[in-house]
C-alpha cells in the first residue's frame, strides 16, 4: 500500500511539473521585474522555467534555467531621455530605437543556446509583449500556448489582438500626458495620438516578420496570423490605481504582482532613517541601489520623489506613500497625471525645473494631510482584492496550460475587421435602407400629388367649355 501511495504522489508531482519558456531578451530591467515574481512562484510550484533575457536572474532555484543572449538591453543607451522629452510624445518615435530592437532580434537568433530550444517541448511560453514580434515565428514553431506580459495598461494595437477596442474618448494613450479625465481638446489629441500609435506599430511589423522568416524559413505564417493566436495577456494595471478601461476575459489585470510587505532594512540604512530629523535630515546619502519597497514600507517614510515608473508608483501606493513626480518619457506622464488628478501626487516638469519648484512640491505633499489620506484610501482599494496578484498570475498561467491554450476565452471580435467591429457596414445598410424608404415615400407622395393635380385639371376643363 505504501508503494502505491508513493507512486500516486510521484504521478501527481510529475503531473504538476510543466516546462515553461519565458522570452524577454529585448526588454528593460523593469519589464523583467514584472515577470520575475510569477517565474519564482511557478518554479516554487515545481514547474521548470527557462528564461531568455539580457539580464542575469538573481533567483536561486534548481527549477530555473537562465539564458542570457546579450548583456543588458537599454532602450535609452543611444539617446538622452531629456533630449527625447524636448520633442514631446513624438520624441519616442526614433529610428535608432527601432534599430536597437532589430539588432537585439538578430543577436537573439544568432545565439546557439537559444536556437537549441526549438528541440525542446514546452507547455507554455510567457513573453514580454513589447519589441518581441520578431520572436513570434520562433514561438509558432514551438506549438505551445502563449501568454503576453504587458508592463503597462495595454496600448490600443495590443488590446485589439484580443478583440478589445479602447475608446479614445476616455482611455488615454500611454505615451501622451493625459489622465482619465480629458476635455474636448485633450480627447481630440488623444484620438489623433492613438491613431498615430497604430501607424507606428504597424510600420515596424514588416521588418520583424522578415527577421523570423530569415532564420526559421519563409514558409512561416504572417505575423498578424501568429499573434492572433495568443492565448492570454497579463496586464500590469489595476482599476484601483489606473484609469478604468474595458477588458476581455483573456486580458487579466495583475497590477501589483511585484508588491510585497516590507522587510527589515540593512542596519546602517535603518540607523540613518531613525536618526533623521522630523523636519529636515542633517545630511543626504547617495546609494547605487536601495531596497525601495522596504524603505517605502518604513513608518518614517513620508514622501517619495519618483520619475513615475509604473512599478515604483504601484509600490508607493501599496505602502501608502504620497509622491512628487518628475516624469521623463513613455507612460510616466500618464501615470503621474492620473495620480495628480487623484490627489496623491504633485507633478513637476524636469525641463523647466527650479529649486523653488522642488521645495514647494515637497512642502505641499508633506504639509497637506489630504495627500496622505487619499493615498491611504487608494492603498486600501489596491490591496482589497479577492486573490493576491501573484496568485492570480500563476493561476491563469496554469489555467492556460490545463486548457490547452484556453481558446474558449477568445472573443469572436478577434476575427472581425475594423468595418465589422464598429458596425460600419450595419450603419451603411441602415443609411441605405433609410434613403431607399425616403425615396419610395417621396415617389409615392409625388405620384399621389400628380394624380390629384391631374384630377383637378380634368375637373376644370369641362367648366371652361360650358363658359
C-alpha positions as CSV (number, residue, x, y, z in Angstrom):
1,X,0.0,0.0,0.0
2,X,2.9,2.4,0.8
3,X,4.4,1.7,-2.6
4,X,1.1,2.6,-4.3
5,X,0.8,5.7,-2.2
6,X,4.4,6.8,-3.2
7,X,3.7,6.1,-6.9
8,X,0.5,8.2,-6.7
9,X,2.4,11.1,-5.1
10,X,5.1,10.8,-7.8
11,X,2.5,10.8,-10.5
12,X,0.8,13.9,-9.1
13,X,4.2,15.7,-8.7
14,X,5.0,14.9,-12.3
15,X,1.6,16.0,-13.5
16,X,2.1,19.4,-11.8
17,X,5.5,19.9,-13.3
18,X,5.3,21.7,-16.7
19,X,8.0,23.1,-18.9
20,X,7.7,26.9,-19.3
21,X,9.7,29.2,-21.5
22,X,10.0,33.0,-20.7
23,X,11.1,35.3,-23.5
24,X,12.2,38.8,-22.8
25,X,15.6,39.5,-24.4
26,X,14.7,43.0,-25.8
27,X,13.0,44.3,-22.6
28,X,14.3,46.6,-20.0
29,X,15.2,45.5,-16.5
30,X,11.9,46.9,-15.1
31,X,9.9,44.8,-17.7
32,X,11.6,41.7,-16.5
33,X,10.9,42.7,-12.9
34,X,7.2,42.3,-13.6
35,X,7.6,38.8,-14.9
36,X,10.1,37.5,-12.2
37,X,7.6,37.1,-9.3
38,X,5.5,34.9,-11.5
39,X,8.6,32.9,-12.6
40,X,9.7,32.5,-9.0
41,X,6.2,31.3,-7.9
42,X,5.9,28.9,-10.8
43,X,9.4,27.4,-10.1
44,X,8.3,27.0,-6.4
45,X,5.3,25.0,-7.6
46,X,7.7,22.5,-9.3
47,X,7.5,23.9,-12.8
48,X,10.7,24.0,-14.9
49,X,11.3,27.6,-16.2
50,X,13.8,28.6,-18.8
51,X,14.4,32.4,-19.1
52,X,15.8,34.0,-22.2
53,X,16.7,37.6,-21.4
54,X,19.6,40.2,-21.4
55,X,19.8,40.3,-17.6
56,X,21.0,37.5,-15.4
57,X,18.4,36.4,-12.9
58,X,19.1,36.7,-9.2
59,X,16.6,34.0,-8.3
60,X,18.2,30.9,-6.8
61,X,16.1,27.8,-7.8
62,X,17.1,24.5,-9.3
63,X,13.9,24.8,-11.5
64,X,15.1,28.0,-13.2
65,X,17.5,28.0,-16.2
66,X,19.0,31.3,-17.3
67,X,20.0,32.0,-20.9
68,X,21.5,35.5,-21.4
69,X,21.6,36.3,-25.2
70,X,23.2,39.8,-24.7
71,X,24.5,41.7,-21.8
72,X,21.9,44.3,-20.8
73,X,19.4,45.8,-23.2
74,X,18.8,49.5,-22.5
75,X,16.2,51.4,-24.5
76,X,17.9,54.7,-24.0
77,X,21.5,53.8,-24.2
78,X,21.6,55.6,-27.5
79,X,19.8,58.8,-26.5
80,X,19.5,61.1,-23.5
81,X,15.9,60.8,-22.2
82,X,15.9,64.6,-21.7
83,X,16.5,65.1,-25.4
84,X,13.6,62.7,-26.1
85,X,11.4,64.7,-23.8
86,X,12.1,68.0,-25.6
87,X,10.3,66.7,-28.7
88,X,7.2,65.7,-26.7
89,X,5.4,62.4,-27.5
90,X,6.9,62.3,-30.9
91,X,10.4,62.0,-29.3
92,X,9.5,58.4,-28.6
93,X,9.4,57.7,-32.3
94,X,13.1,57.3,-33.1
95,X,14.8,55.3,-35.8
96,X,17.7,54.4,-33.6
97,X,15.4,53.0,-31.0
98,X,13.7,50.6,-33.5
99,X,17.2,49.8,-35.0
100,X,18.4,48.8,-31.5
101,X,15.4,46.4,-31.1
102,X,16.1,44.8,-34.5
103,X,19.7,44.4,-33.7
104,X,18.6,42.6,-30.5
105,X,16.4,40.3,-32.6
106,X,19.4,39.3,-34.7
107,X,21.6,38.7,-31.6
108,X,18.9,36.5,-30.1
109,X,18.6,34.3,-33.2
110,X,22.4,34.1,-33.5
111,X,22.7,32.7,-30.0
112,X,23.1,28.9,-30.4
113,X,21.8,28.1,-26.9
114,X,18.6,29.9,-27.7
115,X,18.2,28.2,-31.1
116,X,18.6,24.8,-29.4
117,X,15.3,25.5,-27.6
118,X,13.5,24.6,-30.8
119,X,14.2,21.0,-30.0
120,X,12.5,21.3,-26.5
121,X,8.9,20.6,-25.8
122,X,7.4,23.5,-23.9
123,X,3.9,23.5,-22.3
124,X,3.7,27.3,-22.1
125,X,5.5,30.4,-23.4
126,X,5.4,33.7,-21.5
127,X,6.8,36.7,-23.4
128,X,7.2,40.4,-22.9
129,X,4.6,42.0,-25.3
130,X,6.8,44.9,-26.4
131,X,9.5,44.6,-29.1
132,X,9.4,40.9,-29.4
133,X,7.4,40.5,-32.6
134,X,10.4,39.0,-34.3
135,X,10.3,36.0,-31.9
136,X,6.7,35.2,-32.8
137,X,7.9,32.9,-35.6
138,X,10.1,31.0,-33.1
139,X,7.2,30.7,-30.7
140,X,4.9,29.4,-33.5
141,X,7.4,26.6,-34.2
142,X,7.2,25.5,-30.5
143,X,3.5,24.9,-30.9
144,X,2.8,25.9,-27.2
145,X,0.2,28.3,-25.9
146,X,1.5,31.9,-25.4
147,X,0.9,34.5,-22.7
148,X,1.9,38.1,-23.2
149,X,3.2,40.0,-20.2
150,X,2.2,43.7,-20.7
151,X,4.2,46.0,-18.5
152,X,1.6,48.8,-18.5
153,X,-2.0,49.2,-19.5
154,X,-2.2,47.8,-23.0
155,X,-1.9,50.3,-25.8
156,X,-4.7,50.1,-28.4
157,X,-3.0,47.9,-31.0
158,X,-2.1,45.2,-28.4
159,X,-5.6,45.3,-26.9
160,X,-7.1,44.8,-30.4
161,X,-5.3,41.5,-30.8
162,X,-7.8,40.3,-28.1
163,X,-10.8,42.0,-29.8
164,X,-10.7,44.7,-27.2
165,X,-11.3,48.2,-28.6
166,X,-10.2,51.0,-26.4
167,X,-12.3,54.2,-26.9
168,X,-10.1,57.2,-27.1
169,X,-12.9,59.3,-25.5
170,X,-11.9,58.0,-22.1
171,X,-8.9,55.6,-22.4
172,X,-5.7,57.8,-22.5
173,X,-3.0,56.8,-24.9
174,X,0.0,55.6,-22.8
175,X,2.6,57.9,-24.5
176,X,0.5,61.1,-24.0
177,X,0.2,63.2,-20.9
178,X,-3.5,62.9,-20.3
179,X,-5.1,61.2,-17.3
180,X,-8.5,59.6,-17.3
181,X,-10.4,62.9,-17.3
182,X,-10.0,64.7,-20.6
183,X,-11.6,67.9,-22.0
184,X,-12.7,68.0,-25.7
185,X,-9.2,69.3,-26.8
186,X,-7.4,66.6,-25.0
187,X,-9.9,64.0,-26.4
188,X,-9.1,65.3,-29.9
189,X,-5.4,64.9,-29.3
190,X,-5.9,61.5,-27.7
191,X,-7.8,60.4,-30.7
192,X,-5.2,61.6,-33.1
193,X,-2.4,60.2,-30.9
194,X,-3.9,56.8,-30.7
195,X,-4.2,56.6,-34.5
196,X,-0.5,57.6,-34.8
197,X,0.4,54.9,-32.4
198,X,-1.4,52.4,-34.7
199,X,0.6,53.7,-37.6
200,X,4.0,53.4,-35.8
201,X,3.1,50.0,-34.5
202,X,2.2,48.5,-37.9
203,X,5.1,50.2,-39.7
204,X,7.5,48.1,-37.6
205,X,5.9,44.7,-38.0
206,X,7.1,44.0,-41.6
207,X,10.8,44.0,-40.6
208,X,10.1,41.8,-37.6
209,X,8.4,39.3,-39.9
210,X,11.3,39.3,-42.3
211,X,13.7,38.6,-39.4
212,X,12.0,35.4,-38.2
213,X,11.5,34.2,-41.7
214,X,15.2,34.7,-42.4
215,X,16.3,32.5,-39.5
216,X,13.4,30.0,-39.5
217,X,12.1,29.7,-43.0
218,X,9.9,31.6,-45.5
219,X,7.0,29.1,-45.0
220,X,6.1,30.5,-41.6
221,X,2.7,32.3,-41.4
222,X,2.3,36.1,-41.4
223,X,3.0,37.8,-38.1
224,X,-0.6,39.1,-37.8
225,X,-1.9,35.5,-38.1
226,X,0.5,34.2,-35.4
227,X,-0.2,37.0,-33.0
228,X,-4.0,36.4,-33.4
229,X,-3.4,33.1,-31.6
230,X,-2.0,34.5,-28.4
231,X,-3.9,32.8,-25.5
232,X,-3.8,35.5,-22.8
233,X,-2.5,38.9,-21.8
234,X,-1.4,39.7,-18.2
235,X,-1.7,43.4,-17.6
236,X,0.4,45.3,-15.1
237,X,-2.5,47.5,-14.2
238,X,-5.5,47.6,-11.8
239,X,-8.6,49.7,-11.9
240,X,-7.9,50.9,-8.3
241,X,-4.7,52.7,-9.4
242,X,-5.1,53.2,-13.2
243,X,-7.9,54.8,-15.2
244,X,-10.6,52.0,-15.6
245,X,-10.9,50.6,-19.1
246,X,-12.8,47.8,-20.8
247,X,-11.2,44.3,-20.9
248,X,-11.9,40.9,-22.4
249,X,-11.9,37.6,-20.4
250,X,-8.5,36.8,-21.9
251,X,-6.9,40.0,-20.6
252,X,-6.2,39.8,-16.9
253,X,-5.1,42.6,-14.6
254,X,-2.3,41.7,-12.2
255,X,-1.2,45.1,-11.2
256,X,1.0,45.0,-8.1
257,X,2.2,41.5,-8.8
258,X,5.7,42.6,-7.6
259,X,4.5,44.4,-4.5
260,X,5.1,42.8,-1.1
261,X,5.2,43.7,2.6
262,X,8.3,45.5,3.9
263,X,11.3,43.6,5.2
264,X,13.9,44.8,7.8
265,X,16.3,47.3,6.4
266,X,20.1,46.9,6.5
267,X,21.4,48.1,9.9
268,X,23.2,51.2,8.5
269,X,20.2,52.4,6.5
270,X,17.8,51.7,9.4
271,X,20.0,53.8,11.7
272,X,20.2,56.6,9.2
273,X,16.4,56.8,8.8
274,X,15.7,56.5,12.5
275,X,18.1,59.4,13.3
276,X,16.6,61.7,10.6
277,X,15.1,64.8,12.0
278,X,11.3,65.2,11.5
279,X,11.7,68.4,9.5
280,X,14.9,68.1,7.6
281,X,17.7,65.5,7.7
282,X,21.2,66.6,8.8
283,X,22.7,65.2,5.6
284,X,21.9,63.3,2.4
285,X,23.3,60.0,1.4
286,X,23.8,58.6,-2.1
287,X,23.4,54.9,-2.9
288,X,23.8,53.0,-6.1
289,X,20.9,50.8,-5.1
290,X,18.3,50.7,-2.3
291,X,15.7,48.2,-1.2
292,X,12.9,50.6,-2.4
293,X,9.9,48.5,-1.1
294,X,11.4,48.1,2.3
295,X,12.1,51.9,2.5
296,X,8.5,52.7,1.3
297,X,7.1,50.3,4.0
298,X,9.1,52.1,6.7
299,X,6.8,54.1,9.0
300,X,9.2,57.2,8.8
301,X,8.9,57.4,5.0
302,X,6.7,60.4,4.4
303,X,7.1,61.1,0.7
304,X,8.5,59.5,-2.5
305,X,10.1,61.6,-5.3
306,X,9.9,59.5,-8.4
307,X,10.1,59.6,-12.2
308,X,6.7,58.0,-12.3
309,X,7.6,54.5,-13.5
310,X,4.6,52.2,-13.1
311,X,6.3,49.6,-10.8
312,X,7.7,52.1,-8.3
313,X,4.5,54.1,-8.3
314,X,2.5,51.0,-7.6
315,X,4.9,50.2,-4.7
316,X,4.4,53.7,-3.3
317,X,0.6,53.3,-3.5
318,X,0.8,49.8,-2.0
319,X,2.6,51.2,1.0
320,X,0.5,54.4,1.1
321,X,3.3,56.9,0.4
322,X,2.3,60.2,-1.5
323,X,4.5,61.2,-4.4
324,X,6.3,64.1,-6.1
325,X,6.5,63.0,-9.7
326,X,9.1,64.2,-12.3
327,X,8.3,62.1,-15.4
328,X,10.8,61.6,-18.2
329,X,9.2,59.6,-21.0
330,X,6.7,57.0,-22.2
331,X,3.9,56.2,-19.8
332,X,5.4,58.1,-16.8
333,X,3.5,61.3,-17.7
334,X,0.2,59.4,-17.9
335,X,0.9,57.8,-14.5
336,X,1.8,61.0,-12.7
337,X,-1.0,62.9,-14.3
338,X,-3.5,60.3,-13.1
339,X,-2.1,60.3,-9.6
340,X,-2.1,64.1,-9.5
341,X,-5.8,64.1,-10.5
342,X,-6.4,61.5,-7.8
343,X,-4.8,63.8,-5.2
344,X,-1.9,61.6,-4.2
345,X,0.9,63.3,-6.1
346,X,2.3,66.6,-7.3
347,X,3.8,66.9,-10.8
348,X,7.0,68.7,-11.8
349,X,8.3,69.4,-15.3
350,X,12.0,68.5,-15.5
351,X,12.8,70.7,-18.5
352,X,11.8,73.9,-16.6
353,X,12.6,72.7,-13.0
354,X,13.8,75.3,-10.5
355,X,14.9,74.8,-6.9
356,X,11.8,76.7,-5.7
357,X,9.5,74.3,-7.6
358,X,11.1,71.3,-5.8
359,X,10.9,72.9,-2.4
360,X,7.2,74.0,-3.0
361,X,6.2,70.5,-4.2
362,X,7.8,68.7,-1.2
363,X,6.3,71.1,1.3
364,X,2.9,70.8,-0.3
365,X,2.9,67.0,-0.1
366,X,4.4,66.9,3.4
367,X,2.2,69.6,5.0
368,X,-1.2,68.9,3.3
369,X,-2.7,65.9,5.1
370,X,-5.1,65.3,2.1
371,X,-2.3,63.7,0.1
372,X,-1.6,61.1,2.8
373,X,-5.3,60.5,3.4
374,X,-6.1,60.0,-0.3
375,X,-3.1,57.6,-0.9
376,X,-4.2,55.6,2.2
377,X,-7.6,55.2,0.6
378,X,-6.1,54.2,-2.7
379,X,-3.8,51.8,-1.0
380,X,-6.7,50.1,0.8
381,X,-8.6,49.7,-2.6
382,X,-5.4,48.4,-4.2
383,X,-4.9,45.8,-1.5
384,X,-8.6,44.9,-1.3
385,X,-8.6,42.0,-3.8
386,X,-10.1,38.5,-3.6
387,X,-6.8,36.9,-4.6
388,X,-3.2,38.3,-4.5
389,X,-1.9,39.5,-7.8
390,X,0.9,36.9,-7.9
391,X,-1.5,34.1,-7.2
392,X,-3.8,35.4,-9.9
393,X,-0.9,35.4,-12.4
394,X,0.1,31.9,-11.5
395,X,-3.5,30.7,-11.6
396,X,-4.0,32.0,-15.2
397,X,-0.7,30.7,-16.4
398,X,-1.6,27.2,-15.2
399,X,-5.1,27.6,-16.4
400,X,-3.9,28.2,-20.0
401,X,-1.7,25.1,-19.7
402,X,-4.6,23.0,-18.3
403,X,-7.0,24.0,-21.0
404,X,-4.6,23.7,-23.9
405,X,-4.4,27.5,-24.8
406,X,-7.9,28.3,-23.4
407,X,-9.3,29.1,-26.8
408,X,-12.8,29.2,-25.3
409,X,-11.9,32.6,-23.7
410,X,-11.4,34.2,-27.1
411,X,-14.0,36.7,-28.3
412,X,-15.3,36.5,-31.8
413,X,-14.2,40.1,-32.0
414,X,-10.7,38.9,-32.7
415,X,-11.9,37.8,-36.2
416,X,-13.7,41.0,-37.1
417,X,-12.1,43.6,-39.3
418,X,-12.4,47.3,-38.5
419,X,-15.6,47.8,-40.5
420,X,-17.3,44.8,-38.9
421,X,-16.1,45.6,-35.4
422,X,-17.5,49.1,-35.4
423,X,-20.7,48.1,-37.3
424,X,-19.8,50.5,-40.1
425,X,-21.4,48.0,-42.6
426,X,-24.5,47.9,-40.5
427,X,-24.8,51.7,-40.3
428,X,-24.2,51.8,-44.1
429,X,-27.1,49.4,-44.6
430,X,-29.3,51.4,-42.2
431,X,-28.5,54.6,-44.0
432,X,-29.0,53.0,-47.4
433,X,-32.4,51.5,-46.4
434,X,-33.4,54.8,-44.9
435,X,-32.6,56.6,-48.1
436,X,-34.5,54.0,-50.1
437,X,-37.5,54.3,-47.8
438,X,-37.4,58.1,-48.1
439,X,-37.0,57.7,-51.9
440,X,-40.0,55.4,-52.1
441,X,-42.0,57.7,-49.8
442,X,-41.1,60.7,-51.9
443,X,-42.0,58.9,-55.1
444,X,-45.4,57.9,-53.6
445,X,-46.1,61.5,-52.5
446,X,-45.1,62.8,-56.0
447,X,-47.4,60.2,-57.6
448,X,-50.3,61.0,-55.3
449,X,-49.7,64.7,-55.8
450,X,-49.5,64.3,-59.6
451,X,-52.8,62.3,-59.6
452,X,-54.6,64.8,-57.5
453,X,-53.3,67.6,-59.7
454,X,-54.3,65.8,-62.9
455,X,-57.8,65.2,-61.5
456,X,-58.2,68.8,-60.6
457,X,-57.2,69.8,-64.2
458,X,-59.7,67.3,-65.6
459,X,-62.5,68.8,-63.5
460,X,-61.6,72.4,-64.6
461,X,-61.7,71.6,-68.3
462,X,-65.5,71.0,-68.6
463,X,-66.2,74.1,-66.8
464,X,-64.2,76.1,-69.3
465,X,-66.1,74.5,-72.2
466,X,-69.5,75.4,-70.6
467,X,-68.4,79.0,-70.5
